[in-house]
Amino acid sequence: MFSLSRNQTAAQHSRATVLLTNFVPPYRLPLYKSLADALKSFRIFLSTEMEPSRTWPVAWDGLDVTVQRVLTVRRPWKHPLGFSETVYVHIPYDTLNLLRRHRPDVVISAEFGARTLQAALYRRLNPTTRLIIWACVSEHTEQNRGLLRAWLRRWLLLHADAVLVNGQSGARYIRRFGVSGDKVFLAPYTTDIAPFSAIPLLR
């Protein structure tokens, strides 16, 4: 754990921040709203309003959201343990241009695909910018991803100032790439408990 002085905290909150991600799921909405309230400027660049496999309604609740220009590839994915699912690979091709236009101080980029590659390039071109990779991974989900993906992830992590993971397994996976533990931070999955707390306490 660490603490910030009042001046350091004010400096953090005055930074313009951009989040690059696929879409806004309902369990992340309260977090995004809190970030928007706390930061001087908080923009979200999405690959899609919502993926076809999700039944959630599109809800942004006043957030500053831009839907990017994107090429989406639908493909089956089979895990080494035997189960399979359809995944949507989004390739937003205007990320670098959007970042150059808005010039954020901090970029938070989800996963290890095209958006994060462009964010890392922007980070190299703008050394004062900070890049945070948000990696929702675990040792279980990332089995047999292949050598090419491993090489790309190692390169991206080399250019990241910090990494967000959702659990200890994700932290262990990220540290395999030589990332020091002090650059890895936990951001567990959360949900709005109001619907559950409103249920009558009846057996």
PyMOL CGO cylinders between C-alpha atoms (Angstrom):
from pymol import cmd
from pymol.cgo import CYLINDER

trace = [
    CYLINDER, 0.00, 0.00, 0.00, 1.07, 3.59, -0.53, 0.3, 1, 1, 1, 1, 1, 1,
    CYLINDER, 1.07, 3.59, -0.53, -0.28, 7.04, 0.17, 0.3, 1, 1, 1, 1, 1, 1,
    CYLINDER, -0.28, 7.04, 0.17, -0.24, 10.31, -1.74, 0.3, 1, 1, 1, 1, 1, 1,
    CYLINDER, -0.24, 10.31, -1.74, 0.12, 13.79, -0.40, 0.3, 1, 1, 1, 1, 1, 1,
    CYLINDER, 0.12, 13.79, -0.40, -2.70, 16.25, -1.04, 0.3, 1, 1, 1, 1, 1, 1,
    CYLINDER, -2.70, 16.25, -1.04, -0.69, 17.95, -3.81, 0.3, 1, 1, 1, 1, 1, 1,
    CYLINDER, -0.69, 17.95, -3.81, 0.16, 14.62, -5.45, 0.3, 1, 1, 1, 1, 1, 1,
    CYLINDER, 0.16, 14.62, -5.45, -3.48, 13.54, -5.34, 0.3, 1, 1, 1, 1, 1, 1,
    CYLINDER, -3.48, 13.54, -5.34, -4.60, 16.82, -6.90, 0.3, 1, 1, 1, 1, 1, 1,
    CYLINDER, -4.60, 16.82, -6.90, -2.06, 16.38, -9.68, 0.3, 1, 1, 1, 1, 1, 1,
    CYLINDER, -2.06, 16.38, -9.68, -3.36, 12.87, -10.40, 0.3, 1, 1, 1, 1, 1, 1,
    CYLINDER, -3.36, 12.87, -10.40, -6.96, 14.09, -10.57, 0.3, 1, 1, 1, 1, 1, 1,
    CYLINDER, -6.96, 14.09, -10.57, -6.07, 16.96, -12.92, 0.3, 1, 1, 1, 1, 1, 1,
    CYLINDER, -6.07, 16.96, -12.92, -4.84, 14.61, -15.63, 0.3, 1, 1, 1, 1, 1, 1,
    CYLINDER, -4.84, 14.61, -15.63, -6.84, 13.96, -18.80, 0.3, 1, 1, 1, 1, 1, 1,
    CYLINDER, -6.84, 13.96, -18.80, -7.49, 10.22, -19.06, 0.3, 1, 1, 1, 1, 1, 1,
    CYLINDER, -7.49, 10.22, -19.06, -8.69, 8.05, -21.94, 0.3, 1, 1, 1, 1, 1, 1,
    CYLINDER, -8.69, 8.05, -21.94, -10.01, 4.50, -21.58, 0.3, 1, 1, 1, 1, 1, 1,
    CYLINDER, -10.01, 4.50, -21.58, -9.83, 2.18, -24.61, 0.3, 1, 1, 1, 1, 1, 1,
    CYLINDER, -9.83, 2.18, -24.61, -12.10, -0.86, -24.33, 0.3, 1, 1, 1, 1, 1, 1,
    CYLINDER, -12.10, -0.86, -24.33, -14.61, -3.07, -26.17, 0.3, 1, 1, 1, 1, 1, 1,
    CYLINDER, -14.61, -3.07, -26.17, -17.92, -1.86, -24.68, 0.3, 1, 1, 1, 1, 1, 1,
    CYLINDER, -17.92, -1.86, -24.68, -19.44, -0.72, -21.39, 0.3, 1, 1, 1, 1, 1, 1,
    CYLINDER, -19.44, -0.72, -21.39, -20.82, -3.68, -19.38, 0.3, 1, 1, 1, 1, 1, 1,
    CYLINDER, -20.82, -3.68, -19.38, -23.28, -2.84, -16.59, 0.3, 1, 1, 1, 1, 1, 1,
    CYLINDER, -23.28, -2.84, -16.59, -20.96, -4.10, -13.83, 0.3, 1, 1, 1, 1, 1, 1,
    CYLINDER, -20.96, -4.10, -13.83, -18.29, -1.59, -14.91, 0.3, 1, 1, 1, 1, 1, 1,
    CYLINDER, -18.29, -1.59, -14.91, -20.62, 1.40, -15.23, 0.3, 1, 1, 1, 1, 1, 1,
    CYLINDER, -20.62, 1.40, -15.23, -20.38, 2.50, -11.54, 0.3, 1, 1, 1, 1, 1, 1,
    CYLINDER, -20.38, 2.50, -11.54, -16.58, 2.36, -11.74, 0.3, 1, 1, 1, 1, 1, 1,
    CYLINDER, -16.58, 2.36, -11.74, -16.48, 4.43, -14.92, 0.3, 1, 1, 1, 1, 1, 1,
    CYLINDER, -16.48, 4.43, -14.92, -18.84, 6.99, -13.42, 0.3, 1, 1, 1, 1, 1, 1,
    CYLINDER, -18.84, 6.99, -13.42, -16.62, 7.27, -10.35, 0.3, 1, 1, 1, 1, 1, 1,
    CYLINDER, -16.62, 7.27, -10.35, -13.59, 7.86, -12.57, 0.3, 1, 1, 1, 1, 1, 1,
    CYLINDER, -13.59, 7.86, -12.57, -15.47, 10.51, -14.52, 0.3, 1, 1, 1, 1, 1, 1,
    CYLINDER, -15.47, 10.51, -14.52, -16.38, 12.28, -11.27, 0.3, 1, 1, 1, 1, 1, 1,
    CYLINDER, -16.38, 12.28, -11.27, -12.83, 12.10, -9.89, 0.3, 1, 1, 1, 1, 1, 1,
    CYLINDER, -12.83, 12.10, -9.89, -10.84, 13.08, -12.97, 0.3, 1, 1, 1, 1, 1, 1,
    CYLINDER, -10.84, 13.08, -12.97, -10.51, 16.39, -14.75, 0.3, 1, 1, 1, 1, 1, 1,
    CYLINDER, -10.51, 16.39, -14.75, -11.28, 14.72, -18.08, 0.3, 1, 1, 1, 1, 1, 1,
    CYLINDER, -11.28, 14.72, -18.08, -12.32, 11.11, -18.70, 0.3, 1, 1, 1, 1, 1, 1,
    CYLINDER, -12.32, 11.11, -18.70, -13.16, 9.84, -22.18, 0.3, 1, 1, 1, 1, 1, 1,
    CYLINDER, -13.16, 9.84, -22.18, -14.04, 6.31, -23.26, 0.3, 1, 1, 1, 1, 1, 1,
    CYLINDER, -14.04, 6.31, -23.26, -13.28, 5.04, -26.77, 0.3, 1, 1, 1, 1, 1, 1,
    CYLINDER, -13.28, 5.04, -26.77, -15.31, 1.90, -27.54, 0.3, 1, 1, 1, 1, 1, 1,
    CYLINDER, -15.31, 1.90, -27.54, -14.94, -0.70, -30.26, 0.3, 1, 1, 1, 1, 1, 1,
    CYLINDER, -14.94, -0.70, -30.26, -18.70, -1.36, -30.34, 0.3, 1, 1, 1, 1, 1, 1,
    CYLINDER, -18.70, -1.36, -30.34, -21.87, -0.27, -28.58, 0.3, 1, 1, 1, 1, 1, 1,
    CYLINDER, -21.87, -0.27, -28.58, -22.46, -3.87, -27.49, 0.3, 1, 1, 1, 1, 1, 1,
    CYLINDER, -22.46, -3.87, -27.49, -21.38, -7.28, -28.73, 0.3, 1, 1, 1, 1, 1, 1,
    CYLINDER, -21.38, -7.28, -28.73, -24.08, -9.52, -30.29, 0.3, 1, 1, 1, 1, 1, 1,
    CYLINDER, -24.08, -9.52, -30.29, -23.51, -12.24, -27.70, 0.3, 1, 1, 1, 1, 1, 1,
    CYLINDER, -23.51, -12.24, -27.70, -24.43, -9.90, -24.81, 0.3, 1, 1, 1, 1, 1, 1,
    CYLINDER, -24.43, -9.90, -24.81, -28.01, -9.33, -23.69, 0.3, 1, 1, 1, 1, 1, 1,
    CYLINDER, -28.01, -9.33, -23.69, -27.21, -6.14, -21.79, 0.3, 1, 1, 1, 1, 1, 1,
    CYLINDER, -27.21, -6.14, -21.79, -28.78, -2.84, -22.85, 0.3, 1, 1, 1, 1, 1, 1,
    CYLINDER, -28.78, -2.84, -22.85, -26.49, -0.05, -24.00, 0.3, 1, 1, 1, 1, 1, 1,
    CYLINDER, -26.49, -0.05, -24.00, -26.18, 2.29, -21.00, 0.3, 1, 1, 1, 1, 1, 1,
    CYLINDER, -26.18, 2.29, -21.00, -23.57, 5.02, -20.73, 0.3, 1, 1, 1, 1, 1, 1,
    CYLINDER, -23.57, 5.02, -20.73, -25.34, 7.38, -18.29, 0.3, 1, 1, 1, 1, 1, 1,
    CYLINDER, -25.34, 7.38, -18.29, -23.80, 10.61, -19.48, 0.3, 1, 1, 1, 1, 1, 1,
    CYLINDER, -23.80, 10.61, -19.48, -20.25, 9.36, -19.92, 0.3, 1, 1, 1, 1, 1, 1,
    CYLINDER, -20.25, 9.36, -19.92, -18.10, 10.91, -22.65, 0.3, 1, 1, 1, 1, 1, 1,
    CYLINDER, -18.10, 10.91, -22.65, -18.15, 7.98, -25.10, 0.3, 1, 1, 1, 1, 1, 1,
    CYLINDER, -18.15, 7.98, -25.10, -16.88, 7.68, -28.68, 0.3, 1, 1, 1, 1, 1, 1,
    CYLINDER, -16.88, 7.68, -28.68, -17.52, 4.57, -30.79, 0.3, 1, 1, 1, 1, 1, 1,
    CYLINDER, -17.52, 4.57, -30.79, -14.46, 3.98, -32.93, 0.3, 1, 1, 1, 1, 1, 1,
    CYLINDER, -14.46, 3.98, -32.93, -14.03, 2.92, -36.52, 0.3, 1, 1, 1, 1, 1, 1,
    CYLINDER, -14.03, 2.92, -36.52, -13.40, -0.77, -36.25, 0.3, 1, 1, 1, 1, 1, 1,
    CYLINDER, -13.40, -0.77, -36.25, -13.03, -4.02, -38.14, 0.3, 1, 1, 1, 1, 1, 1,
    CYLINDER, -13.03, -4.02, -38.14, -14.58, -6.93, -36.21, 0.3, 1, 1, 1, 1, 1, 1,
    CYLINDER, -14.58, -6.93, -36.21, -13.70, -10.56, -36.83, 0.3, 1, 1, 1, 1, 1, 1,
    CYLINDER, -13.70, -10.56, -36.83, -15.91, -13.32, -35.41, 0.3, 1, 1, 1, 1, 1, 1,
    CYLINDER, -15.91, -13.32, -35.41, -14.15, -16.61, -34.78, 0.3, 1, 1, 1, 1, 1, 1,
    CYLINDER, -14.15, -16.61, -34.78, -14.46, -19.74, -32.64, 0.3, 1, 1, 1, 1, 1, 1,
    CYLINDER, -14.46, -19.74, -32.64, -12.03, -20.22, -29.78, 0.3, 1, 1, 1, 1, 1, 1,
    CYLINDER, -12.03, -20.22, -29.78, -11.31, -23.58, -28.16, 0.3, 1, 1, 1, 1, 1, 1,
    CYLINDER, -11.31, -23.58, -28.16, -9.65, -23.87, -24.77, 0.3, 1, 1, 1, 1, 1, 1,
    CYLINDER, -9.65, -23.87, -24.77, -7.13, -26.66, -24.15, 0.3, 1, 1, 1, 1, 1, 1,
    CYLINDER, -7.13, -26.66, -24.15, -9.56, -28.19, -21.62, 0.3, 1, 1, 1, 1, 1, 1,
    CYLINDER, -9.56, -28.19, -21.62, -12.12, -28.76, -24.39, 0.3, 1, 1, 1, 1, 1, 1,
    CYLINDER, -12.12, -28.76, -24.39, -14.76, -26.04, -24.08, 0.3, 1, 1, 1, 1, 1, 1,
    CYLINDER, -14.76, -26.04, -24.08, -15.26, -23.53, -26.88, 0.3, 1, 1, 1, 1, 1, 1,
    CYLINDER, -15.26, -23.53, -26.88, -16.99, -20.23, -27.50, 0.3, 1, 1, 1, 1, 1, 1,
    CYLINDER, -16.99, -20.23, -27.50, -17.43, -17.59, -30.17, 0.3, 1, 1, 1, 1, 1, 1,
    CYLINDER, -17.43, -17.59, -30.17, -15.24, -14.54, -29.64, 0.3, 1, 1, 1, 1, 1, 1,
    CYLINDER, -15.24, -14.54, -29.64, -15.28, -11.15, -31.33, 0.3, 1, 1, 1, 1, 1, 1,
    CYLINDER, -15.28, -11.15, -31.33, -11.90, -9.69, -32.18, 0.3, 1, 1, 1, 1, 1, 1,
    CYLINDER, -11.90, -9.69, -32.18, -12.17, -5.91, -32.58, 0.3, 1, 1, 1, 1, 1, 1,
    CYLINDER, -12.17, -5.91, -32.58, -9.53, -4.04, -34.56, 0.3, 1, 1, 1, 1, 1, 1,
    CYLINDER, -9.53, -4.04, -34.56, -10.13, -0.30, -34.07, 0.3, 1, 1, 1, 1, 1, 1,
    CYLINDER, -10.13, -0.30, -34.07, -7.99, 1.38, -36.71, 0.3, 1, 1, 1, 1, 1, 1,
    CYLINDER, -7.99, 1.38, -36.71, -8.42, 5.02, -35.68, 0.3, 1, 1, 1, 1, 1, 1,
    CYLINDER, -8.42, 5.02, -35.68, -7.06, 4.73, -32.12, 0.3, 1, 1, 1, 1, 1, 1,
    CYLINDER, -7.06, 4.73, -32.12, -3.77, 6.46, -32.82, 0.3, 1, 1, 1, 1, 1, 1,
    CYLINDER, -3.77, 6.46, -32.82, -5.49, 9.36, -34.59, 0.3, 1, 1, 1, 1, 1, 1,
    CYLINDER, -5.49, 9.36, -34.59, -7.97, 9.80, -31.72, 0.3, 1, 1, 1, 1, 1, 1,
    CYLINDER, -7.97, 9.80, -31.72, -5.19, 9.84, -29.15, 0.3, 1, 1, 1, 1, 1, 1,
    CYLINDER, -5.19, 9.84, -29.15, -3.22, 12.40, -31.14, 0.3, 1, 1, 1, 1, 1, 1,
    CYLINDER, -3.22, 12.40, -31.14, -6.33, 14.56, -31.39, 0.3, 1, 1, 1, 1, 1, 1,
    CYLINDER, -6.33, 14.56, -31.39, -7.24, 14.47, -27.69, 0.3, 1, 1, 1, 1, 1, 1,
    CYLINDER, -7.24, 14.47, -27.69, -3.68, 14.25, -26.29, 0.3, 1, 1, 1, 1, 1, 1,
    CYLINDER, -3.68, 14.25, -26.29, -4.45, 12.47, -22.98, 0.3, 1, 1, 1, 1, 1, 1,
    CYLINDER, -4.45, 12.47, -22.98, -2.01, 12.41, -20.09, 0.3, 1, 1, 1, 1, 1, 1,
    CYLINDER, -2.01, 12.41, -20.09, -2.99, 8.84, -19.18, 0.3, 1, 1, 1, 1, 1, 1,
    CYLINDER, -2.99, 8.84, -19.18, -4.19, 6.04, -21.47, 0.3, 1, 1, 1, 1, 1, 1,
    CYLINDER, -4.19, 6.04, -21.47, -5.87, 2.93, -20.01, 0.3, 1, 1, 1, 1, 1, 1,
    CYLINDER, -5.87, 2.93, -20.01, -6.09, 0.24, -22.68, 0.3, 1, 1, 1, 1, 1, 1,
    CYLINDER, -6.09, 0.24, -22.68, -7.92, -3.07, -22.32, 0.3, 1, 1, 1, 1, 1, 1,
    CYLINDER, -7.92, -3.07, -22.32, -6.24, -6.33, -23.28, 0.3, 1, 1, 1, 1, 1, 1,
    CYLINDER, -6.24, -6.33, -23.28, -3.37, -6.92, -25.71, 0.3, 1, 1, 1, 1, 1, 1,
    CYLINDER, -3.37, -6.92, -25.71, -4.79, -6.29, -29.16, 0.3, 1, 1, 1, 1, 1, 1,
    CYLINDER, -4.79, -6.29, -29.16, -4.74, -3.59, -31.83, 0.3, 1, 1, 1, 1, 1, 1,
    CYLINDER, -4.74, -3.59, -31.83, -5.95, -0.80, -29.53, 0.3, 1, 1, 1, 1, 1, 1,
    CYLINDER, -5.95, -0.80, -29.53, -3.18, -1.43, -27.02, 0.3, 1, 1, 1, 1, 1, 1,
    CYLINDER, -3.18, -1.43, -27.02, -0.57, -1.70, -29.77, 0.3, 1, 1, 1, 1, 1, 1,
    CYLINDER, -0.57, -1.70, -29.77, -1.59, 1.75, -31.02, 0.3, 1, 1, 1, 1, 1, 1,
    CYLINDER, -1.59, 1.75, -31.02, -1.64, 3.08, -27.46, 0.3, 1, 1, 1, 1, 1, 1,
    CYLINDER, -1.64, 3.08, -27.46, 1.92, 1.81, -26.93, 0.3, 1, 1, 1, 1, 1, 1,
    CYLINDER, 1.92, 1.81, -26.93, 3.04, 3.52, -30.15, 0.3, 1, 1, 1, 1, 1, 1,
    CYLINDER, 3.04, 3.52, -30.15, 1.43, 6.74, -28.94, 0.3, 1, 1, 1, 1, 1, 1,
    CYLINDER, 1.43, 6.74, -28.94, 3.24, 6.33, -25.62, 0.3, 1, 1, 1, 1, 1, 1,
    CYLINDER, 3.24, 6.33, -25.62, 6.56, 6.05, -27.45, 0.3, 1, 1, 1, 1, 1, 1,
    CYLINDER, 6.56, 6.05, -27.45, 5.83, 9.16, -29.51, 0.3, 1, 1, 1, 1, 1, 1,
    CYLINDER, 5.83, 9.16, -29.51, 4.71, 11.07, -26.40, 0.3, 1, 1, 1, 1, 1, 1,
    CYLINDER, 4.71, 11.07, -26.40, 7.05, 10.10, -23.52, 0.3, 1, 1, 1, 1, 1, 1,
    CYLINDER, 7.05, 10.10, -23.52, 5.19, 12.22, -20.95, 0.3, 1, 1, 1, 1, 1, 1,
    CYLINDER, 5.19, 12.22, -20.95, 2.03, 10.14, -21.44, 0.3, 1, 1, 1, 1, 1, 1,
    CYLINDER, 2.03, 10.14, -21.44, 1.46, 7.18, -19.14, 0.3, 1, 1, 1, 1, 1, 1,
    CYLINDER, 1.46, 7.18, -19.14, 0.10, 3.85, -20.40, 0.3, 1, 1, 1, 1, 1, 1,
    CYLINDER, 0.10, 3.85, -20.40, -1.86, 1.45, -18.17, 0.3, 1, 1, 1, 1, 1, 1,
    CYLINDER, -1.86, 1.45, -18.17, -2.79, -1.93, -19.64, 0.3, 1, 1, 1, 1, 1, 1,
    CYLINDER, -2.79, -1.93, -19.64, -5.97, -3.43, -18.19, 0.3, 1, 1, 1, 1, 1, 1,
    CYLINDER, -5.97, -3.43, -18.19, -5.52, -7.19, -18.57, 0.3, 1, 1, 1, 1, 1, 1,
    CYLINDER, -5.52, -7.19, -18.57, -8.49, -9.36, -17.59, 0.3, 1, 1, 1, 1, 1, 1,
    CYLINDER, -8.49, -9.36, -17.59, -6.48, -12.58, -17.68, 0.3, 1, 1, 1, 1, 1, 1,
    CYLINDER, -6.48, -12.58, -17.68, -5.66, -15.57, -15.53, 0.3, 1, 1, 1, 1, 1, 1,
    CYLINDER, -5.66, -15.57, -15.53, -3.25, -18.47, -15.75, 0.3, 1, 1, 1, 1, 1, 1,
    CYLINDER, -3.25, -18.47, -15.75, -6.21, -20.67, -16.68, 0.3, 1, 1, 1, 1, 1, 1,
    CYLINDER, -6.21, -20.67, -16.68, -7.69, -18.57, -19.50, 0.3, 1, 1, 1, 1, 1, 1,
    CYLINDER, -7.69, -18.57, -19.50, -4.34, -17.86, -21.15, 0.3, 1, 1, 1, 1, 1, 1,
    CYLINDER, -4.34, -17.86, -21.15, -3.20, -21.44, -21.68, 0.3, 1, 1, 1, 1, 1, 1,
    CYLINDER, -3.20, -21.44, -21.68, -1.71, -22.20, -25.12, 0.3, 1, 1, 1, 1, 1, 1,
    CYLINDER, -1.71, -22.20, -25.12, -2.08, -18.71, -26.55, 0.3, 1, 1, 1, 1, 1, 1,
    CYLINDER, -2.08, -18.71, -26.55, 0.91, -19.24, -28.82, 0.3, 1, 1, 1, 1, 1, 1,
    CYLINDER, 0.91, -19.24, -28.82, 4.40, -17.82, -29.25, 0.3, 1, 1, 1, 1, 1, 1,
    CYLINDER, 4.40, -17.82, -29.25, 3.35, -14.84, -31.38, 0.3, 1, 1, 1, 1, 1, 1,
    CYLINDER, 3.35, -14.84, -31.38, 0.88, -13.62, -28.77, 0.3, 1, 1, 1, 1, 1, 1,
    CYLINDER, 0.88, -13.62, -28.77, 3.46, -14.15, -26.02, 0.3, 1, 1, 1, 1, 1, 1,
    CYLINDER, 3.46, -14.15, -26.02, 6.01, -12.07, -27.94, 0.3, 1, 1, 1, 1, 1, 1,
    CYLINDER, 6.01, -12.07, -27.94, 3.50, -9.26, -28.59, 0.3, 1, 1, 1, 1, 1, 1,
    CYLINDER, 3.50, -9.26, -28.59, 2.40, -9.21, -24.95, 0.3, 1, 1, 1, 1, 1, 1,
    CYLINDER, 2.40, -9.21, -24.95, 5.98, -9.05, -23.73, 0.3, 1, 1, 1, 1, 1, 1,
    CYLINDER, 5.98, -9.05, -23.73, 6.64, -6.07, -26.02, 0.3, 1, 1, 1, 1, 1, 1,
    CYLINDER, 6.64, -6.07, -26.02, 3.47, -4.26, -24.96, 0.3, 1, 1, 1, 1, 1, 1,
    CYLINDER, 3.47, -4.26, -24.96, 4.14, -4.82, -21.28, 0.3, 1, 1, 1, 1, 1, 1,
    CYLINDER, 4.14, -4.82, -21.28, 7.65, -3.47, -21.75, 0.3, 1, 1, 1, 1, 1, 1,
    CYLINDER, 7.65, -3.47, -21.75, 6.08, -0.11, -22.72, 0.3, 1, 1, 1, 1, 1, 1,
    CYLINDER, 6.08, -0.11, -22.72, 3.41, -0.06, -19.99, 0.3, 1, 1, 1, 1, 1, 1,
    CYLINDER, 3.41, -0.06, -19.99, 3.82, 2.08, -16.89, 0.3, 1, 1, 1, 1, 1, 1,
    CYLINDER, 3.82, 2.08, -16.89, 1.37, -0.09, -14.92, 0.3, 1, 1, 1, 1, 1, 1,
    CYLINDER, 1.37, -0.09, -14.92, -0.86, -3.13, -15.38, 0.3, 1, 1, 1, 1, 1, 1,
    CYLINDER, -0.86, -3.13, -15.38, -4.35, -3.69, -13.94, 0.3, 1, 1, 1, 1, 1, 1,
    CYLINDER, -4.35, -3.69, -13.94, -5.44, -7.29, -13.35, 0.3, 1, 1, 1, 1, 1, 1,
    CYLINDER, -5.44, -7.29, -13.35, -8.59, -8.73, -11.81, 0.3, 1, 1, 1, 1, 1, 1,
    CYLINDER, -8.59, -8.73, -11.81, -6.98, -11.22, -9.44, 0.3, 1, 1, 1, 1, 1, 1,
    CYLINDER, -6.98, -11.22, -9.44, -3.87, -12.92, -8.07, 0.3, 1, 1, 1, 1, 1, 1,
    CYLINDER, -3.87, -12.92, -8.07, -3.76, -15.44, -10.91, 0.3, 1, 1, 1, 1, 1, 1,
    CYLINDER, -3.76, -15.44, -10.91, -3.70, -12.61, -13.43, 0.3, 1, 1, 1, 1, 1, 1,
    CYLINDER, -3.70, -12.61, -13.43, -0.91, -10.94, -11.47, 0.3, 1, 1, 1, 1, 1, 1,
    CYLINDER, -0.91, -10.94, -11.47, 1.16, -14.13, -11.57, 0.3, 1, 1, 1, 1, 1, 1,
    CYLINDER, 1.16, -14.13, -11.57, 0.57, -14.45, -15.31, 0.3, 1, 1, 1, 1, 1, 1,
    CYLINDER, 0.57, -14.45, -15.31, 1.71, -10.87, -15.97, 0.3, 1, 1, 1, 1, 1, 1,
    CYLINDER, 1.71, -10.87, -15.97, 4.82, -11.29, -13.83, 0.3, 1, 1, 1, 1, 1, 1,
    CYLINDER, 4.82, -11.29, -13.83, 5.89, -14.17, -16.10, 0.3, 1, 1, 1, 1, 1, 1,
    CYLINDER, 5.89, -14.17, -16.10, 6.75, -11.53, -18.71, 0.3, 1, 1, 1, 1, 1, 1,
    CYLINDER, 6.75, -11.53, -18.71, 9.26, -9.86, -16.42, 0.3, 1, 1, 1, 1, 1, 1,
    CYLINDER, 9.26, -9.86, -16.42, 6.92, -7.17, -15.09, 0.3, 1, 1, 1, 1, 1, 1,
    CYLINDER, 6.92, -7.17, -15.09, 7.90, -6.16, -11.57, 0.3, 1, 1, 1, 1, 1, 1,
    CYLINDER, 7.90, -6.16, -11.57, 5.32, -6.63, -8.85, 0.3, 1, 1, 1, 1, 1, 1,
    CYLINDER, 5.32, -6.63, -8.85, 5.19, -2.94, -7.98, 0.3, 1, 1, 1, 1, 1, 1,
    CYLINDER, 5.19, -2.94, -7.98, 3.75, -2.19, -11.45, 0.3, 1, 1, 1, 1, 1, 1,
    CYLINDER, 3.75, -2.19, -11.45, 0.86, -4.66, -11.12, 0.3, 1, 1, 1, 1, 1, 1,
    CYLINDER, 0.86, -4.66, -11.12, -2.36, -3.52, -9.42, 0.3, 1, 1, 1, 1, 1, 1,
    CYLINDER, -2.36, -3.52, -9.42, -5.55, -5.45, -8.61, 0.3, 1, 1, 1, 1, 1, 1,
    CYLINDER, -5.55, -5.45, -8.61, -8.90, -4.21, -9.90, 0.3, 1, 1, 1, 1, 1, 1,
    CYLINDER, -8.90, -4.21, -9.90, -11.37, -6.99, -8.96, 0.3, 1, 1, 1, 1, 1, 1,
    CYLINDER, -11.37, -6.99, -8.96, -14.66, -7.47, -10.77, 0.3, 1, 1, 1, 1, 1, 1,
    CYLINDER, -14.66, -7.47, -10.77, -17.46, -5.62, -9.02, 0.3, 1, 1, 1, 1, 1, 1,
    CYLINDER, -17.46, -5.62, -9.02, -21.23, -5.39, -9.27, 0.3, 1, 1, 1, 1, 1, 1,
    CYLINDER, -21.23, -5.39, -9.27, -23.99, -3.10, -8.06, 0.3, 1, 1, 1, 1, 1, 1,
    CYLINDER, -23.99, -3.10, -8.06, -25.32, -4.77, -4.90, 0.3, 1, 1, 1, 1, 1, 1,
    CYLINDER, -25.32, -4.77, -4.90, -28.47, -2.61, -4.69, 0.3, 1, 1, 1, 1, 1, 1,
    CYLINDER, -28.47, -2.61, -4.69, -30.71, -5.18, -6.47, 0.3, 1, 1, 1, 1, 1, 1,
    CYLINDER, -30.71, -5.18, -6.47, -29.53, -7.88, -4.07, 0.3, 1, 1, 1, 1, 1, 1,
    CYLINDER, -29.53, -7.88, -4.07, -29.78, -5.82, -0.90, 0.3, 1, 1, 1, 1, 1, 1,
    CYLINDER, -29.78, -5.82, -0.90, -33.35, -4.86, -1.87, 0.3, 1, 1, 1, 1, 1, 1,
    CYLINDER, -33.35, -4.86, -1.87, -34.52, -8.51, -1.75, 0.3, 1, 1, 1, 1, 1, 1,
    CYLINDER, -34.52, -8.51, -1.75, -36.70, -9.16, 1.34, 0.3, 1, 1, 1, 1, 1, 1,
    CYLINDER, -36.70, -9.16, 1.34, -34.97, -11.25, 4.00, 0.3, 1, 1, 1, 1, 1, 1,
    CYLINDER, -34.97, -11.25, 4.00, -37.41, -14.16, 3.85, 0.3, 1, 1, 1, 1, 1, 1,
    CYLINDER, -37.41, -14.16, 3.85, -36.55, -17.82, 4.08, 0.3, 1, 1, 1, 1, 1, 1,
]
cmd.load_cgo(trace, "trace")
